[in-house]
């Protein structure tokens, strides 16, 4: 089975502004993704798990992260029944923001900016911080209010706030998050939720198990006991289920649908689809759309 790289998510930077700010309530797991821009994430309320690159750990209020371009990450709620969602603030900015001015006058402020911008621009690994006295919260909430009110000059105020935030981070000691994987109370529920959320992505059992501190053999056994399915059977079933929905609800070609659910080997896709539905994708579509003429399997 051939798969693609993990998802790259764009962001609409409006009005030629290379900087944007959002507040988000994390009420479910997000698909693992990366960005073609820089991102600073501040946890303003709640607790959860952060999966970033190949590491995982618990995050809570007052944690702040700098995520370079192309670093894959996602948030996951530890307990979907928790009373309050995980709330985060996102500051996103394009690479041009960290470009130095090249000023030849060697002004003190320009030298300082070059040092700070160069530090973050050259960072190839995510950086984590834990504030001590609301130093990050003050700046993030100021940015939030500026973005919300959008009064004249708010873009410039956002830029100044970002410079202050980067300076504060640069002067701050990085926090050493635990490098050991998190222990998940219900690994089966986690695995099912993860597959249902990330079925489009290349999913590897070994990596998932490394994240949640369980051996692949043990997770396979627990999955089989609970669902009567192996991990690969669970993944295949979820992909076929979403394929069926798309065959009925869209006029996409079968190849487009297979790619949408994370399968790029068409022989493999036909095989797992027919094994579960007893029909080819085109036969299934014809049967469930009243014989409407729609694209074939090609």
Secondary structure, 3 states (H helix, E strand, C coil): CCCCCCEECCCCCHHHCCEEEEEEEECCCCCCEECCCEEEEEEEECEEEEEECCEEEEEECCEEEEECCCCCEEEECCCCCCCCCEEEEEEEECHHHHCCCCCCCCCHHHHHHHHHHHHHHHCCCCEEEECCCCHHHHHHHHHHHHHHHCCCCHHHHHHHHHHHHHHHHHHCCCCCCCCCCCCCCCHHHHHHHHHHHHCCCCCCHHHHHHHCCCCHHHHHHHHHHHHCCCHHHHHHHHHHHHHHHHHHHCCCCHHHHHHHCCCCCHHHHHHHHHHHHCCCHHHHHHHHCCCCCCCCCC
